[in-house]
Structures are given as C-alpha cells and as structure tokens.
Amino acid sequence: MAWLILILSGALEAVWAAALHRAAQATGRRRLLPGLVFLVSVLASTGGLAVAMQSIPAGTAYAVWVGVGVVLTSAYAIITRVERATAARIALLGGIAASVVGLKLVA
C-alpha cells in the first residue's frame, strides 16, 4: 500500500508543478484556480510522501517520488508543447523511469 501511495504522491507532484506553471502565466483572478490546485496538490503530495516514508526508506521513497514527478511533469510539458520531444529527452526520461522501477525491485 505504501508504494501505491508513493506513486500517487509522485503523480500529484506533477499536478502541482503544472498548476504552478499555469498560475505563473495567469493574471488577476485567473490565478486563483491554479493557485488552489497547487496548494491542495502540494499538501497531498508531500503528505503522501510522509506516509510512504513510514514503510519505505527515506532515500528510496524520495528518489521514487521525485522520479515519478519529473517524468510525468516532463510528459505533460511535451504534450502541451511547452517543451520539445527530442530523442535525447525521451531516452533520458526513460532512464529515470527505469531507475524508479529498479528502486522498487531492489527495495
């Protein structure tokens, strides 16, 4: 169960990163919704990480949390055309994803 919470918390990291990006681009009242999404998702994400760390070693949990967040945030940026989908970028993100899986296998 701790691993599921950790993966979901990593996914929420991507949500708060995207919300933070949208809030930074918005002006006035348009900042309110992405700001609220950011606040709720960052609290849930770090809370989930804290829960997962009760069963998973801190270094492993943090590396997986960040890895999941980085891969999903980058995928979102590529899909929304904020970043280019180069072969090198895809290969390196694949390496991060493989490392996350590897950490699960050896933990």
N, C-alpha and C positions, 0 to 999 in steps of 0.2 A: 504494500500500500504506500510506503514511503517513496518508492520510486515513481509511482503514478503521480503522487503529489508534487514531487520534484520536477517531473516533465511538464505538468500543467503549470507550475510556477514559472518554469523557463519560458513557456509559451506566453504567459502573462507579461513577462519581461519584454517580449516583442510588442505586445499590445501597448504597454506604457511608453515604449520608445517611439512607436508610430504616433501615439496621441501627443507626445511631447513635440514631435516634429510638426504636427498639424497645428498645435497651439502656438508654436513659434511663428508660423506663417500667417495666422489669423490676426484680426484686429478687433478691438472693442468687444462687443457681446459674442462675436463668433468664437472667441477664445474660451468661453465658459464650458461648453460641452466637451471639447478635447481636454480642457484642464481638469474637469471632473473625472473623465475616463482615465486620465493619467493618475490622478490621486488614488482612485479606487484600485486600479490595477497594480500600482506600485506597492500599495499596502498589502494587497492579496498576494502578490508575487513574493515579497520578502517574508511575509508571514508563512507562506507555504514552504519557503526555503528553510525557515527556522524549524518548522515541524519536521521536515525531512531530515534535518541535521540531528534529530534525536535518535535516528536509527542508522544513518549513513554518515561515514566520516566526513568532517567538515571540508577538507580539501577536495575530496571526490564530489561531494554534493555541490560545492561552489563551482567547480570546473564544469560539471554537467549543466547546472543552471545557466551559467554564462554561455556555454556552448550551444545549448538549445536556443537561448535568446538571440545569440549572434546569427545563427543560421536562419532562424525564422524572420528576424528583422531584415537581414540582407535579402532574403527571398521576397519579402514584402516590397522592399525598395526596388528590386529588379522588376517585379510585376507591375508596380506603379510607375516605372520608368524614371525613378529618381537616380538610380544607378544603372550602369550598363552591364549586361550579362556577357562578360568576356569568358573565354575558355579558362583562363587562369583563375578568375574569381570563382567560377563554378567548381573547378578542381580543388581549390583551397578550402572552399566551404564544405565540399565533400570530405576532405581530410578532417575537418573539425567534427563533422557528423560521425565519421568513422571512429574518431577518438572518443566521442561520447559513448558510442556503443561499446568500444573497448573497455572503457572505465566501468561500465555496467557488468561486463563479462568477468572482470578481474576483482570486482568489489565483493 
